Structures are given as structure tokens and as C-alpha cells.
Amino acid sequence: MNPSADLGSSPPMTPDDVKLIFGNITEIAIFSDLFCQALEEALGDLLQGGKGSDHVGALFLSIVRVVFYIFIHSFIHQWS
């Protein structure tokens, strides 16, 4: 059975679905880039070429506020 046959002529997502899912994609992408850079630094000398001691736990504690903001921002957009 062809899975796309069940979709009929309707698109898989409505414009509202797209806004809801991708509404804060820019913020998420920026966060992802910054977080990856910070995580590499926080791993310290556990990574080849890294410097210093491991402080990943401290990084996660400091980043919680940013993750919370992204989540709340997405949640607010979902219901507005």
C-alpha cells in the first residue's frame, strides 16, 4: 500500500502547522550553534586539543534559563 495514498489531495501540514513547528527555528539554530561551541569548551582536555578541566555540569546549569526561554517562547506561540 502506498503511504501517500492516504493523504489524498490535502497537504501534510497546514500553514498554521508550519508556523507552530518552525516559528522559532532561528532561535533554536542560534542556540544550537552556541551550545555546541560551549560544550566543546566545557569538555576541556577530555577532547583532543581541548584545554582545562571538564565543567559540563556547570554549563548545563547555566544554560537552563536559555532552554526554558526557548520552550516558553514556543509554547506561547502555539497558543497565540
C-alpha positions, 0 to 999 in steps of 0.5 A: 500500500502506498503511504501517500495514498492516504493523504489524498489531495490535502497537504501534510501540514497546514500553514498554521502547522508550519508556523507552530513547528518552525516559528522559532527555528532561528532561535533554536539554530542560534542556540544550537550553534552556541551550545555546541561551541560551549560544550566543546569548551566545557569538555576541556582536555577530555577532547583532543586539543581541548584545554582545562578541566571538564565543567559540563555540569556547570554549563548545563546549569547555566544554560537552563534559563536559555532552554526554558526561554526557548520552550516558553517562547514556543509554547506561547506561540502555539497558543497565540 
